[in-house]
Amino acid sequence: MPKNRRRCTGPANRRGRIEDLKKQAEQLTGGRMRASVSEQCSPEIEEQFWRHVVAFEQADPVALPDLLEQRGTALPAPDELDDAQLTDKLWEVIHALAELGTYLHCTDHLSDRELYTHLWRESLREPTVVMPDNPDFAYHIDIIGSGSDEDNFLWLKYYADEGTRRRWAADWPGDPLPEHEPPPFDRDRHLPQRP
């Protein structure tokens, strides 16, 4: 065998790697995964996509409070903090989450205390997969993203633009459409964003 023989990296080999990754993803999800890739997607991007899917499925979900505390960010109960302490703690947590690749959205309808309490009691308690060492991965916490009637109402009231509100009213004529109001707080534009 020649000493400088190269490993085959041509299209056929890439297609084989992609098919292997798809099989791994299918096995890891018990056959429950359904995904499609645009015909315009390059093979390089498709392979990268499937590598990320496999890495995500192989990762163990963690409780974010545990991970934050391991990294030095304590999460005291909201009632243990006065308003000034709570605001400082909220921003400490927001920035610590960003270091983990975790980003918040749609928070401007909540006071600092309401947001911290929501994170402390709900959003951060769900075990989830984060990959802080992978810059291509991000986990997004949409505070009103559950799809519930209450969250939809808040989204329409504070966050949806007029075009979206009109389409919603046309598509769902039986749903109440609240009057648009500016959110009472101005936090979202200051939140860390995924690079």
C-alpha angles and dihedrals in degrees: 000000000000115000096229097047111148127221111249110255099165129125095277092054092046091050088052091051090049091051090048091051091049090052091049091050091049091050093046092052095042090244092301096115120105118184138154132192125214116252086234091061113108118236089243092057092043091053091048090049092053092046089056092047092053092046090050093049092048093050121097116238114242135197105247094218089059092048093046091050091048087055093049103265110122119204109210118188112271093243090059091065131071117223096269093046091047094052091050091047092048092056091044089054093045091054093043089052090051089054086057091050092255120134134187127223137187099018101137095097091062130073117232090261093048092048095046090047091049092050093044095048103032128002098046093044095067110096107240143167117256127173108196092173093055111078090192092062126080133171116209125204109199104192091207098031101107095100091233120144089249093052092045089051091051092047092051092045100047113012114027118094121232095261091054091046091053092049090048091051090050094046096042107029092165094057118094112249110209121214110264114253130178109252113262093234135048107214109112096075089056096049118111112262130208108267 
